[in-house]
Each structure stands twice: as C-alpha cells, then as structure tokens.
Amino acid sequence: MFQKSLGQISVFLLLCSLCLDCSDSLKGKPTPAIPELAGFYVSERSRDWLKENKLKIQALWIRRSANGEMEFMNKSITRLQFSVSDNREELKTRTGKVLTSGREILLLESIYREYHRQYSGKNNPDAKDWDLRSFGPFAKVKEVSNLIGEGTGRGGQLAPDNNSIRFSNGETYYRIGGPLLGRISVNVNKTKRVIDNETAGVIFFPLSPTAFPEETGKQSYLAFFSTTESLSPGMPLRIGDYSGSIKEVFDHLCVVDLSIKPGTQAPSLTYLTPMVLDGQVDLKTISHKESTEELIRRLKQDPNVSKEELIRELEKLKGRDQ
C-alpha cells in the first residue's frame, strides 16, 4: 500500500515538474493576432545546414482558419543517405494553435508527426541526383499527441516590419514573400482559378537531368512549399525576380520550372530563393475555404477530436446553411 502511494506521489510530482517547466508562456494579456502574422517562414538555420552539406530545410507555416483563429505547422524535410540501410526523405511536422499578445507569439503544439518516403532508384553518391520519380509516397511512421494541458509552448516575438519571428531560444524565422492573406487569382492553362492565398515556397536545390527529365529552355528546381493542397501543374510563379511555373506536384514539394528566353543563359538561383504564386491578390477577402473542408482539415490535424466537439462543429455548419 505504501509503495503504491509512493508511486502515485512520484507520478504527481513528475507531472507538476513538467507543467512548471512547460516552455514559454504569454507575458501579456491574450489579444487577437495581427493579421499579417499569417505567412510562410524559413529558419535561418537552413542556410547553415547547406554549408554543412545537409539537404535539410526547416519552416513555419502560420495560417488563418475560416473562423478567424491562427494555427501553425512547423515542419522540416531532410534527405538522408545511409550506407547500411535504405535511403529516404524524412518529413517532421508539429501542428497546433497560435496565441498572441500584441507582438508576442506562443505556439501551442498539439500533435507531432513523422513521415518517411523511401528511395528505390539507382544509388548515387550525390543525393541531389537521385531520381525524383523513384521515391515512394510519404508514409507516417510516428505520431505523438501531447497529454499535458494544450501542449508545449514556444514563445517568440514578431518583428516590427512583420517579416521575421525571433523565438526565445535565439532562433529566427524569416518570412517568404508577403502576408498570406485573402484570395489570389491565377491563370492556369487559359483558365482562371481563385484560391486561398496561403502558398509560398523556397528552392531546395536545382535538379539535374539524372534527377528529373530536362526540358529544352527550362531549368528545373525542387521546391519546398507551405502547402501543396491547391497547387497544380501549369500554375505561374515568381521565382525570385524571374518567371516560372509548377511542373509537377508532390506532398509539400514541387518541381518548378524557371522560364528562360531563347538564346539566354539560365540565371544561377541560390538555395532558399523565395517563390510565390504569380497572380492578383485580394487582401480584403478572408479565407473563403468551404466550411466542410475546414472541418475536414481540422480532423486530419487532430484525430483525437472528441465526439462532443465534432457534433458542435457540425451544428455550426448546419446553422450556416439555413
């Protein structure tokens, strides 16, 4: 009996210590988020990894949901080459809510997921030359839901110019392009499409003919995006100061083509060159993503949503349709 009580006390003390050491918290009173917070940010550490010859990018995507709340996805992708095991790419994502107090930011993580996609093509000492079409799909290998409170907190500050976030550990994330707000109109194969303005990306690395079939007058790159849900081949891009388009879409990644004028040499674009969809943005409109799609997105992000919460959300949708 004594040992059982001692064990219960030990567990209680452990939980208390974890709660007390639960990262950061808002120092001020919670306030509505600055709309310009929505965007795609890339960690400055990504450039350091390139210098160390690591094929790795770490990014933060903050979006505004249809009900006006802010949510985030912190994700990193790494291409790994092994001598005794299968070569692969790893995708790690952390999702949750964003709380703010003025320019204070608190990321409350709810779910951590890890995905692998195996490479089955011809091995090449340069991992950038692996045949892109010889990768399988991303398969989830791990999922962890936080059990204490709403999740771990990671605090930071939004810069006065809204273009970067500096976290309490000293790490800085820089925004790619402008705020991801409103809706954007793009022309795709002579058809106009209007989608939520929530997509931005960066160059991962240039693709060689070994990695992806080369097309005359085009320079192809592998690019890492905030989301690829609404993207399709043929969508126009601004890649740095140049024009381009999406060639092929994968999960979180795309092959993009840089348009090159006949008789001119392709410019040398650097790692992490920013890219955004080339179209007309209407900043006055809030996300018009259909409510059912929004609910599906939430369920995908958090499979542990309770039956009661799901019923409440369905009742809200029913009320909007009446």
C-alpha positions as CSV (number, residue, x, y, z in Angstrom):
1,M,0.0,0.0,0.0
2,F,2.8,2.4,0.9
3,Q,4.7,1.6,-2.3
4,K,1.5,2.2,-4.3
5,S,1.0,5.6,-2.6
6,L,4.7,6.5,-3.1
7,G,4.4,5.6,-6.8
8,Q,1.3,7.9,-7.1
9,I,3.1,10.7,-5.4
10,S,6.1,10.3,-7.7
11,V,3.9,10.5,-10.8
12,F,2.1,13.6,-9.4
13,L,5.4,15.3,-8.7
14,L,6.7,14.4,-12.2
15,L,3.6,15.9,-13.8
16,C,3.8,19.0,-11.7
17,S,7.5,19.5,-12.6
18,L,6.6,19.1,-16.3
19,C,3.9,21.6,-16.1
20,L,6.1,24.1,-14.3
21,D,8.8,23.6,-16.9
22,C,6.4,23.9,-19.8
23,S,8.5,26.1,-22.0
24,D,7.3,29.7,-22.6
25,S,4.0,31.5,-21.9
26,L,2.5,34.8,-22.9
27,K,3.8,37.6,-20.7
28,G,0.9,39.9,-21.6
29,K,-2.9,39.6,-21.9
30,P,-4.0,37.5,-24.9
31,T,-5.1,39.6,-27.8
32,P,-6.4,38.9,-31.3
33,A,-3.5,38.1,-33.7
34,I,-2.1,40.7,-36.1
35,P,-3.4,39.5,-39.5
36,E,0.0,40.0,-41.1
37,L,1.3,37.2,-38.9
38,A,-0.1,34.7,-41.4
39,G,2.7,33.6,-43.7
40,F,5.4,31.1,-44.6
41,Y,8.7,31.5,-42.6
42,V,12.0,29.7,-43.0
43,S,14.5,29.1,-40.3
44,E,17.9,30.9,-40.6
45,R,19.5,27.5,-39.6
46,S,18.5,26.2,-43.0
47,R,21.4,28.1,-44.6
48,D,23.8,26.7,-42.1
49,W,22.8,23.2,-42.9
50,L,23.5,23.9,-46.6
51,K,27.1,25.0,-45.6
52,E,27.4,21.6,-43.8
53,N,26.2,19.8,-46.9
54,K,23.0,18.7,-45.3
55,L,19.9,18.6,-47.5
56,K,17.5,20.0,-44.9
57,I,15.0,22.8,-44.6
58,Q,13.0,23.9,-41.5
59,A,10.0,26.1,-42.0
60,L,7.0,27.5,-40.1
61,W,3.6,28.0,-41.8
62,I,1.0,30.2,-40.0
63,R,-2.4,30.4,-41.5
64,R,-5.7,32.0,-40.5
65,S,-8.6,29.5,-40.4
66,A,-12.1,30.2,-41.7
67,N,-13.3,31.0,-38.1
68,G,-10.6,33.6,-37.7
69,E,-8.2,31.6,-35.4
70,M,-4.5,31.2,-36.1
71,E,-2.9,27.8,-36.4
72,F,0.6,26.7,-37.3
73,M,2.5,23.9,-38.9
74,N,6.3,23.7,-38.1
75,K,7.9,21.3,-40.5
76,S,11.3,20.1,-41.6
77,I,12.3,18.0,-44.5
78,T,15.6,16.1,-44.7
79,R,17.1,13.9,-47.4
80,L,19.2,11.1,-45.8
81,Q,21.7,8.7,-47.3
82,F,22.8,5.6,-45.4
83,S,25.5,3.0,-46.1
84,V,23.7,0.1,-44.3
85,S,20.0,1.0,-44.6
86,D,17.5,2.4,-47.1
87,N,17.9,5.9,-48.3
88,R,15.0,8.2,-47.7
89,E,13.5,11.6,-47.1
90,E,12.1,12.4,-43.7
91,L,9.3,14.9,-43.0
92,K,8.6,16.0,-39.5
93,T,5.6,18.2,-38.6
94,R,4.4,19.9,-35.4
95,T,0.9,21.4,-35.5
96,G,-1.2,23.4,-33.1
97,K,-2.7,26.8,-32.2
98,V,-1.1,30.2,-32.2
99,L,-1.8,32.6,-29.3
100,T,-0.7,36.2,-29.3
101,S,-0.4,39.3,-27.1
102,G,0.5,42.2,-29.2
103,R,3.7,41.1,-31.0
104,E,4.2,38.2,-28.5
105,I,3.6,34.8,-30.1
106,L,3.0,31.5,-28.4
107,L,2.9,28.3,-30.4
108,L,0.9,25.6,-28.5
109,E,1.8,22.3,-30.1
110,S,-0.8,19.6,-30.1
111,I,0.5,16.9,-32.4
112,Y,3.9,15.7,-33.6
113,R,4.1,13.5,-36.7
114,E,7.0,11.9,-38.6
115,Y,6.8,10.7,-42.2
116,H,9.3,8.7,-44.3
117,R,9.4,8.2,-48.1
118,Q,11.8,5.6,-49.3
119,Y,14.1,5.9,-52.3
120,S,14.1,2.8,-54.6
121,G,16.1,4.1,-57.5
122,K,19.7,3.9,-58.5
123,N,22.1,4.9,-55.7
124,N,24.2,8.0,-56.4
125,P,26.9,9.4,-54.2
126,D,25.3,12.9,-54.7
127,A,21.8,12.7,-53.0
128,K,20.7,15.7,-55.1
129,D,21.0,13.5,-58.2
130,W,18.6,10.8,-57.0
131,D,15.8,10.1,-59.5
132,L,12.8,12.1,-58.1
133,R,10.2,9.7,-59.5
134,S,11.9,6.8,-57.7
135,F,10.6,8.0,-54.3
136,G,7.6,6.4,-52.8
137,P,4.8,8.4,-51.1
138,F,5.3,9.9,-47.6
139,A,4.1,7.3,-45.0
140,K,3.5,8.2,-41.4
141,V,5.8,6.3,-39.0
142,K,5.2,8.1,-35.8
143,E,2.5,10.3,-34.1
144,V,2.6,11.8,-30.6
145,S,-0.2,13.8,-29.1
146,N,0.6,15.9,-26.1
147,L,-1.1,14.9,-22.9
148,I,-0.4,17.8,-20.5
149,G,-2.6,20.9,-21.0
150,E,-2.9,22.2,-24.5
151,G,0.6,21.2,-25.4
152,T,4.1,22.6,-25.1
153,G,4.5,26.3,-25.5
154,R,7.2,28.0,-27.7
155,G,7.4,31.8,-27.3
156,G,8.7,34.4,-29.7
157,Q,8.3,38.0,-31.0
158,L,7.1,39.2,-34.3
159,A,9.4,41.9,-35.7
160,P,8.0,45.4,-36.2
161,D,8.2,45.0,-40.0
162,N,6.2,41.7,-39.7
163,N,8.9,39.9,-41.8
164,S,10.5,37.7,-39.1
165,I,9.9,35.9,-35.9
166,R,12.6,35.5,-33.2
167,F,12.0,32.8,-30.7
168,S,13.2,32.7,-27.1
169,N,15.9,30.2,-27.9
170,G,17.5,32.8,-30.3
171,E,16.4,31.1,-33.5
172,T,14.9,33.4,-36.2
173,Y,12.5,32.6,-38.9
174,Y,12.3,34.9,-42.0
175,R,9.1,35.3,-43.9
176,I,8.9,34.3,-47.6
177,G,7.0,36.9,-49.7
178,G,4.2,38.9,-48.1
179,P,1.5,38.0,-45.6
180,L,-0.6,35.0,-46.8
181,L,-4.0,36.7,-46.6
182,G,-7.1,36.9,-48.7
183,R,-7.6,35.2,-52.1
184,I,-5.4,35.0,-55.2
185,S,-6.5,34.7,-58.8
186,V,-4.1,32.8,-61.1
187,N,-4.3,31.8,-64.8
188,V,-3.7,28.1,-65.3
189,N,-3.8,26.8,-68.9
190,K,-6.1,29.6,-70.0
191,T,-8.4,29.0,-67.1
192,K,-8.8,31.5,-64.2
193,R,-8.6,30.0,-60.7
194,V,-9.3,31.8,-57.4
195,I,-7.9,30.0,-54.4
196,D,-6.9,30.9,-50.8
197,N,-3.7,32.9,-50.7
198,E,-1.8,30.5,-48.4
199,T,1.1,29.2,-50.6
200,A,4.7,30.3,-50.7
201,G,7.9,28.3,-51.1
202,V,11.6,28.2,-51.5
203,I,14.1,26.5,-53.7
204,F,15.5,23.3,-52.2
205,F,18.1,22.6,-54.9
206,P,18.4,22.6,-58.8
207,L,17.5,19.3,-60.5
208,S,20.0,17.6,-62.8
209,P,18.9,15.6,-65.8
210,T,19.6,12.5,-63.7
211,A,17.1,13.6,-61.0
212,F,14.4,14.8,-63.4
213,P,13.9,14.8,-67.2
214,E,15.3,18.1,-68.6
215,E,13.1,20.2,-71.0
216,T,14.6,22.5,-73.6
217,G,14.5,26.1,-72.5
218,K,13.7,25.2,-68.9
219,Q,15.7,24.9,-65.7
220,S,14.0,22.7,-63.1
221,Y,14.3,23.0,-59.3
222,L,12.9,21.0,-56.4
223,A,10.9,23.5,-54.2
224,F,9.5,23.2,-50.6
225,F,6.1,24.9,-50.1
226,S,3.9,25.9,-47.2
227,T,1.2,23.7,-48.7
228,T,0.6,22.0,-52.0
229,E,-3.1,21.3,-51.5
230,S,-4.3,23.9,-54.1
231,L,-1.4,23.7,-56.5
232,S,-1.5,22.1,-59.9
233,P,0.9,21.8,-62.9
234,G,0.9,25.0,-65.0
235,M,0.4,27.5,-62.2
236,P,2.6,30.6,-62.7
237,L,5.2,31.5,-60.2
238,R,7.5,34.4,-59.3
239,I,10.8,32.7,-58.5
240,G,13.0,35.4,-57.0
241,D,13.0,38.1,-59.8
242,Y,12.1,35.7,-62.5
243,S,9.0,34.0,-64.0
244,G,8.4,30.3,-63.7
245,S,5.7,27.7,-63.3
246,I,4.8,24.5,-61.5
247,K,5.8,21.3,-63.4
248,E,4.8,18.5,-61.0
249,V,3.2,18.4,-57.5
250,F,4.2,16.2,-54.6
251,D,3.4,16.3,-50.9
252,H,4.9,19.5,-49.6
253,L,7.3,19.6,-52.6
254,C,7.0,20.6,-56.3
255,V,9.2,20.5,-59.3
256,V,9.2,24.1,-60.6
257,D,10.5,25.4,-64.0
258,L,12.3,28.6,-64.5
259,S,11.4,30.2,-67.8
260,I,14.4,31.1,-69.9
261,K,14.3,33.2,-73.0
262,P,15.8,31.6,-76.1
263,G,19.5,32.4,-76.5
264,T,19.9,33.5,-72.9
265,Q,21.7,31.7,-70.1
266,A,19.8,30.4,-67.1
267,P,20.4,32.6,-64.0
268,S,22.0,30.8,-61.1
269,L,19.4,30.9,-58.3
270,T,20.6,30.3,-54.8
271,Y,19.3,27.8,-52.2
272,L,16.2,29.2,-50.4
273,T,15.3,31.6,-53.2
274,P,11.7,32.7,-52.4
275,M,8.8,31.9,-54.7
276,V,5.1,32.9,-54.7
277,L,2.2,32.4,-57.0
278,D,2.1,34.9,-59.8
279,G,-1.4,36.4,-59.7
280,Q,-3.8,39.1,-58.4
281,V,-4.3,39.1,-54.6
282,D,-7.4,40.4,-52.9
283,L,-6.3,41.2,-49.4
284,K,-9.8,42.4,-48.4
285,T,-11.3,38.9,-48.5
286,I,-10.9,36.5,-45.7
287,S,-10.3,32.8,-46.4
288,H,-13.4,31.5,-48.3
289,K,-12.4,27.9,-47.9
290,E,-15.6,25.9,-47.6
291,S,-16.6,25.2,-44.1
292,T,-16.8,21.5,-44.7
293,E,-13.2,21.5,-46.0
294,E,-12.1,23.5,-43.0
295,L,-13.6,20.9,-40.6
296,I,-12.0,18.0,-42.6
297,R,-8.6,19.8,-42.3
298,R,-9.1,20.1,-38.5
299,L,-10.0,16.4,-38.2
300,K,-6.9,15.4,-40.2
301,Q,-4.7,17.6,-38.0
302,D,-6.2,16.3,-34.8
303,P,-7.7,12.8,-34.9
304,N,-8.4,13.0,-31.2
305,V,-11.2,15.5,-31.6
306,S,-14.0,14.4,-29.2
307,K,-17.4,13.3,-30.3
308,E,-19.0,16.3,-28.5
309,E,-16.7,18.8,-30.2
310,L,-17.4,17.2,-33.6
311,I,-21.2,17.5,-33.0
312,R,-20.8,21.1,-32.1
313,E,-18.9,21.9,-35.3
314,L,-21.5,20.0,-37.4
315,E,-24.2,22.0,-35.7
316,K,-22.4,25.3,-36.6
317,L,-22.2,24.2,-40.2
318,K,-25.9,23.3,-40.2
319,G,-26.7,26.8,-38.8
320,R,-24.7,28.5,-41.6
321,D,-26.6,26.5,-44.3
322,Q,-30.0,27.5,-43.0
